[in-house]
Amino acid sequence: MSNIDREIMRLLPEAGSYNDYVSTPDIFRRLLQTEPATPSQKTIYRRLVKLEEDGLVEMDQRGTASVWRKKAGASGMAAKAGAMMTFDEALALQTLRRFSSRQIPELVATSLSAMFDVAEARLQRTNSESERKYSRWASKVAVESGGFALHYPVVDRGLFAAVSKALFHERKLEIVYRPRHNADNDQSKVILPLGLVEVGGLVYLVGGTEGRSNPTMYRMDRLSSAEVMLDAFNYPPSFSLDAYVKQQRSFDFMVESAVLLRLKFVGGAGDHLLEAPLAENQKSSRDTDALYVQGTVILSQRLRWWLRSFGPNVEVLGPATLRAEFAEEAQALARTYAK
């Protein structure tokens, strides 16, 4: 399959999806937006006819117009996988489908939807007790978040696809962004997509701006539109998404400095830190019911949120400024509940 055929297949709706067929001119116009070397509309039509002959595309006649969509199960590997997929492979795919609870894996897995369907059908075709064990496996495994479950905003799949394409091909992206303080914004801006990061259920686009050294974070659910431009850009060799996230702690919200955090836990509240340390240089000791823990951490709002989650079962012993901050909060909270 040629590159242009792959792009055509990517743009076609799936059979059985909520999207209708699309016309040849529509496909041609969409290709022009992302593919500089798009062939003529007549060539696109001939490629669609050939894909139909190959059993990958369905055509319907609407008056004088030909409209198209993918044939069921014609996405990539799924077209050949039905007869060859083993039970182990089918189980792996179904497990991936069920337990990809984060938004980015779920959005990326859209391209595997036909493979998931093939895997489900494969697990249903059981001929022995050994094979039936595979089909029952998914009901024997569960994953649950350790935090309070919030209903986070859902990222639009079309916008995610556009952002992902611009990020992959290193093309400029024209977006309309509506932050909380300007929810009616309709002014577009051009950014250089540098990375996607998921933090606590929210998906962020890290984007650069020409002429500025520091990138900006954009919440994906606040994008009103995203259009891939034909203009390419040179991905900055000095930028590392891993360093941006892990070393600069850019997603820890209002990052301050490194401090030696000293805590006192009671009631078993901090026992999990003995197995999952809060710092590489963590030290701990016990005194009757109390657990004392210390380690070097980055002071941030996220750290404060974590400490507050323990309520009265944690006492901040140091640094002194953080202890004074939490003491003042505790007094304010006591006044609130004394009313």
GIRAZI-V79577 format. One record per residue. N is the residue number from 1. RES is the residue in one letter. SS is DSSP state (~ for helix, > for strand, _ for the rest). PHI is phi as a letter, one per 20 degrees, with the letter a starting at -180 (none if undefined). Layout:
# GIRAZI-V79577
n=N res=RES ss=SS phi=PHI
n=N res=RES ss=SS phi=PHI
This chain:
# GIRAZI-V79577
n=1 res=M ss=_ phi=none
n=2 res=S ss=_ phi=f
n=3 res=N ss=~ phi=f
n=4 res=I ss=~ phi=f
n=5 res=D ss=~ phi=f
n=6 res=R ss=~ phi=f
n=7 res=E ss=~ phi=f
n=8 res=I ss=~ phi=f
n=9 res=M ss=~ phi=f
n=10 res=R ss=~ phi=f
n=11 res=L ss=~ phi=e
n=12 res=L ss=_ phi=f
n=13 res=P ss=_ phi=f
n=14 res=E ss=_ phi=f
n=15 res=A ss=_ phi=f
n=16 res=G ss=_ phi=n
n=17 res=S ss=_ phi=e
n=18 res=Y ss=_ phi=f
n=19 res=N ss=_ phi=e
n=20 res=D ss=_ phi=e
n=21 res=Y ss=_ phi=f
n=22 res=V ss=> phi=c
n=23 res=S ss=> phi=e
n=24 res=T ss=~ phi=g
n=25 res=P ss=~ phi=g
n=26 res=D ss=~ phi=f
n=27 res=I ss=~ phi=f
n=28 res=F ss=~ phi=f
n=29 res=R ss=~ phi=f
n=30 res=R ss=~ phi=f
n=31 res=L ss=~ phi=f
n=32 res=L ss=~ phi=f
n=33 res=Q ss=~ phi=f
n=34 res=T ss=~ phi=c
n=35 res=E ss=_ phi=d
n=36 res=P ss=_ phi=f
n=37 res=A ss=_ phi=e
n=38 res=T ss=_ phi=f
n=39 res=P ss=_ phi=f
n=40 res=S ss=_ phi=f
n=41 res=Q ss=~ phi=f
n=42 res=K ss=~ phi=f
n=43 res=T ss=~ phi=f
n=44 res=I ss=~ phi=g
n=45 res=Y ss=~ phi=f
n=46 res=R ss=~ phi=f
n=47 res=R ss=~ phi=f
n=48 res=L ss=~ phi=f
n=49 res=V ss=~ phi=f
n=50 res=K ss=~ phi=f
n=51 res=L ss=~ phi=f
n=52 res=E ss=~ phi=f
n=53 res=E ss=~ phi=f
n=54 res=D ss=_ phi=e
n=55 res=G ss=_ phi=n
n=56 res=L ss=_ phi=d
n=57 res=V ss=> phi=c
n=58 res=E ss=> phi=d
n=59 res=M ss=> phi=d
n=60 res=D ss=> phi=c
n=61 res=Q ss=> phi=d
n=62 res=R ss=> phi=d
n=63 res=G ss=_ phi=m
n=64 res=T ss=_ phi=e
n=65 res=A ss=> phi=e
n=66 res=S ss=> phi=e
n=67 res=V ss=> phi=c
n=68 res=W ss=> phi=c
n=69 res=R ss=> phi=b
n=70 res=K ss=> phi=f
n=71 res=K ss=_ phi=f
n=72 res=A ss=_ phi=g
n=73 res=G ss=_ phi=m
n=74 res=A ss=_ phi=e
n=75 res=S ss=_ phi=e
n=76 res=G ss=_ phi=l
n=77 res=M ss=_ phi=f
n=78 res=A ss=~ phi=f
n=79 res=A ss=~ phi=f
n=80 res=K ss=~ phi=d
n=81 res=A ss=~ phi=e
n=82 res=G ss=_ phi=g
n=83 res=A ss=_ phi=e
n=84 res=M ss=_ phi=d
n=85 res=M ss=_ phi=f
n=86 res=T ss=_ phi=e
n=87 res=F ss=~ phi=f
n=88 res=D ss=~ phi=f
n=89 res=E ss=~ phi=f
n=90 res=A ss=~ phi=f
n=91 res=L ss=~ phi=f
n=92 res=A ss=~ phi=f
n=93 res=L ss=~ phi=f
n=94 res=Q ss=~ phi=f
n=95 res=T ss=~ phi=f
n=96 res=L ss=~ phi=f
n=97 res=R ss=~ phi=f
n=98 res=R ss=~ phi=f
n=99 res=F ss=~ phi=d
n=100 res=S ss=_ phi=e
n=101 res=S ss=_ phi=e
n=102 res=R ss=_ phi=e
n=103 res=Q ss=~ phi=f
n=104 res=I ss=~ phi=f
n=105 res=P ss=~ phi=g
n=106 res=E ss=~ phi=f
n=107 res=L ss=~ phi=f
n=108 res=V ss=~ phi=f
n=109 res=A ss=~ phi=f
n=110 res=T ss=~ phi=g
n=111 res=S ss=~ phi=f
n=112 res=L ss=~ phi=d
n=113 res=S ss=~ phi=g
n=114 res=A ss=~ phi=f
n=115 res=M ss=~ phi=f
n=116 res=F ss=~ phi=f
n=117 res=D ss=~ phi=f
n=118 res=V ss=~ phi=f
n=119 res=A ss=~ phi=f
n=120 res=E ss=~ phi=f
n=121 res=A ss=~ phi=f
n=122 res=R ss=~ phi=f
n=123 res=L ss=~ phi=f
n=124 res=Q ss=~ phi=e
n=125 res=R ss=_ phi=e
n=126 res=T ss=_ phi=d
n=127 res=N ss=_ phi=c
n=128 res=S ss=_ phi=b
n=129 res=E ss=~ phi=f
n=130 res=S ss=~ phi=f
n=131 res=E ss=~ phi=f
n=132 res=R ss=~ phi=f
n=133 res=K ss=~ phi=f
n=134 res=Y ss=~ phi=f
n=135 res=S ss=~ phi=f
n=136 res=R ss=~ phi=e
n=137 res=W ss=~ phi=f
n=138 res=A ss=~ phi=g
n=139 res=S ss=~ phi=f
n=140 res=K ss=~ phi=d
n=141 res=V ss=_ phi=c
n=142 res=A ss=_ phi=b
n=143 res=V ss=_ phi=c
n=144 res=E ss=_ phi=c
n=145 res=S ss=_ phi=f
n=146 res=G ss=_ phi=e
n=147 res=G ss=_ phi=e
n=148 res=F ss=_ phi=f
n=149 res=A ss=_ phi=f
n=150 res=L ss=_ phi=d
n=151 res=H ss=_ phi=e
n=152 res=Y ss=_ phi=f
n=153 res=P ss=_ phi=g
n=154 res=V ss=_ phi=e
n=155 res=V ss=_ phi=e
n=156 res=D ss=_ phi=f
n=157 res=R ss=~ phi=f
n=158 res=G ss=~ phi=f
n=159 res=L ss=~ phi=f
n=160 res=F ss=~ phi=f
n=161 res=A ss=~ phi=f
n=162 res=A ss=~ phi=f
n=163 res=V ss=~ phi=f
n=164 res=S ss=~ phi=f
n=165 res=K ss=~ phi=f
n=166 res=A ss=~ phi=f
n=167 res=L ss=~ phi=f
n=168 res=F ss=~ phi=f
n=169 res=H ss=~ phi=e
n=170 res=E ss=_ phi=l
n=171 res=R ss=> phi=d
n=172 res=K ss=> phi=f
n=173 res=L ss=> phi=c
n=174 res=E ss=> phi=e
n=175 res=I ss=> phi=c
n=176 res=V ss=> phi=d
n=177 res=Y ss=> phi=d
n=178 res=R ss=_ phi=c
n=179 res=P ss=_ phi=f
n=180 res=R ss=~ phi=g
n=181 res=H ss=~ phi=e
n=182 res=N ss=~ phi=b
n=183 res=A ss=_ phi=f
n=184 res=D ss=_ phi=d
n=185 res=N ss=_ phi=g
n=186 res=D ss=_ phi=c
n=187 res=Q ss=_ phi=e
n=188 res=S ss=> phi=e
n=189 res=K ss=> phi=b
n=190 res=V ss=> phi=d
n=191 res=I ss=> phi=c
n=192 res=L ss=> phi=d
n=193 res=P ss=> phi=f
n=194 res=L ss=> phi=d
n=195 res=G ss=> phi=r
n=196 res=L ss=> phi=d
n=197 res=V ss=> phi=c
n=198 res=E ss=> phi=d
n=199 res=V ss=> phi=c
n=200 res=G ss=_ phi=l
n=201 res=G ss=_ phi=n
n=202 res=L ss=> phi=d
n=203 res=V ss=> phi=d
n=204 res=Y ss=> phi=d
n=205 res=L ss=> phi=d
n=206 res=V ss=> phi=e
n=207 res=G ss=> phi=c
n=208 res=G ss=> phi=e
n=209 res=T ss=_ phi=c
n=210 res=E ss=_ phi=g
n=211 res=G ss=_ phi=n
n=212 res=R ss=_ phi=d
n=213 res=S ss=_ phi=e
n=214 res=N ss=_ phi=e
n=215 res=P ss=_ phi=f
n=216 res=T ss=> phi=c
n=217 res=M ss=> phi=e
n=218 res=Y ss=> phi=c
n=219 res=R ss=> phi=f
n=220 res=M ss=~ phi=f
n=221 res=D ss=~ phi=f
n=222 res=R ss=~ phi=e
n=223 res=L ss=> phi=f
n=224 res=S ss=> phi=e
n=225 res=S ss=> phi=b
n=226 res=A ss=> phi=b
n=227 res=E ss=> phi=c
n=228 res=V ss=> phi=f
n=229 res=M ss=> phi=e
n=230 res=L ss=> phi=f
n=231 res=D ss=> phi=f
n=232 res=A ss=> phi=e
n=233 res=F ss=_ phi=c
n=234 res=N ss=_ phi=e
n=235 res=Y ss=_ phi=g
n=236 res=P ss=_ phi=f
n=237 res=P ss=_ phi=f
n=238 res=S ss=_ phi=e
n=239 res=F ss=_ phi=e
n=240 res=S ss=_ phi=c
n=241 res=L ss=~ phi=f
n=242 res=D ss=~ phi=f
n=243 res=A ss=~ phi=f
n=244 res=Y ss=~ phi=g
n=245 res=V ss=~ phi=e
n=246 res=K ss=~ phi=e
n=247 res=Q ss=~ phi=e
n=248 res=Q ss=_ phi=f
n=249 res=R ss=_ phi=l
n=250 res=S ss=_ phi=f
n=251 res=F ss=_ phi=d
n=252 res=D ss=_ phi=e
n=253 res=F ss=_ phi=m
n=254 res=M ss=_ phi=l
n=255 res=V ss=_ phi=f
n=256 res=E ss=_ phi=d
n=257 res=S ss=_ phi=c
n=258 res=A ss=> phi=f
n=259 res=V ss=> phi=c
n=260 res=L ss=> phi=e
n=261 res=L ss=> phi=e
n=262 res=R ss=> phi=c
n=263 res=L ss=> phi=c
n=264 res=K ss=> phi=c
n=265 res=F ss=> phi=d
n=266 res=V ss=_ phi=c
n=267 res=G ss=_ phi=m
n=268 res=G ss=_ phi=m
n=269 res=A ss=_ phi=f
n=270 res=G ss=_ phi=d
n=271 res=D ss=~ phi=f
n=272 res=H ss=~ phi=f
n=273 res=L ss=~ phi=f
n=274 res=L ss=~ phi=f
n=275 res=E ss=_ phi=d
n=276 res=A ss=_ phi=c
n=277 res=P ss=_ phi=f
n=278 res=L ss=_ phi=e
n=279 res=A ss=_ phi=b
n=280 res=E ss=_ phi=f
n=281 res=N ss=_ phi=e
n=282 res=Q ss=_ phi=f
n=283 res=K ss=> phi=c
n=284 res=S ss=> phi=b
n=285 res=S ss=> phi=b
n=286 res=R ss=> phi=d
n=287 res=D ss=> phi=b
n=288 res=T ss=_ phi=l
n=289 res=D ss=_ phi=e
n=290 res=A ss=> phi=e
n=291 res=L ss=> phi=d
n=292 res=Y ss=> phi=d
n=293 res=V ss=> phi=c
n=294 res=Q ss=> phi=b
n=295 res=G ss=> phi=a
n=296 res=T ss=> phi=e
n=297 res=V ss=> phi=c
n=298 res=I ss=> phi=e
n=299 res=L ss=_ phi=f
n=300 res=S ss=_ phi=b
n=301 res=Q ss=~ phi=f
n=302 res=R ss=~ phi=f
n=303 res=L ss=~ phi=f
n=304 res=R ss=~ phi=f
n=305 res=W ss=~ phi=g
n=306 res=W ss=~ phi=f
n=307 res=L ss=~ phi=f
n=308 res=R ss=~ phi=f
n=309 res=S ss=_ phi=f
n=310 res=F ss=_ phi=e
n=311 res=G ss=~ phi=l
n=312 res=P ss=~ phi=f
n=313 res=N ss=~ phi=e
n=314 res=V ss=> phi=c
n=315 res=E ss=> phi=c
n=316 res=V ss=> phi=e
n=317 res=L ss=> phi=e
n=318 res=G ss=> phi=a
n=319 res=P ss=_ phi=f
n=320 res=A ss=~ phi=f
n=321 res=T ss=~ phi=f
n=322 res=L ss=~ phi=f
n=323 res=R ss=~ phi=f
n=324 res=A ss=~ phi=f
n=325 res=E ss=~ phi=f
n=326 res=F ss=~ phi=f
n=327 res=A ss=~ phi=f
n=328 res=E ss=~ phi=f
n=329 res=E ss=~ phi=f
n=330 res=A ss=~ phi=f
n=331 res=Q ss=~ phi=f
n=332 res=A ss=~ phi=f
n=333 res=L ss=~ phi=f
n=334 res=A ss=~ phi=f
n=335 res=R ss=~ phi=f
n=336 res=T ss=~ phi=f
n=337 res=Y ss=~ phi=e
n=338 res=A ss=_ phi=e
n=339 res=K ss=_ phi=f
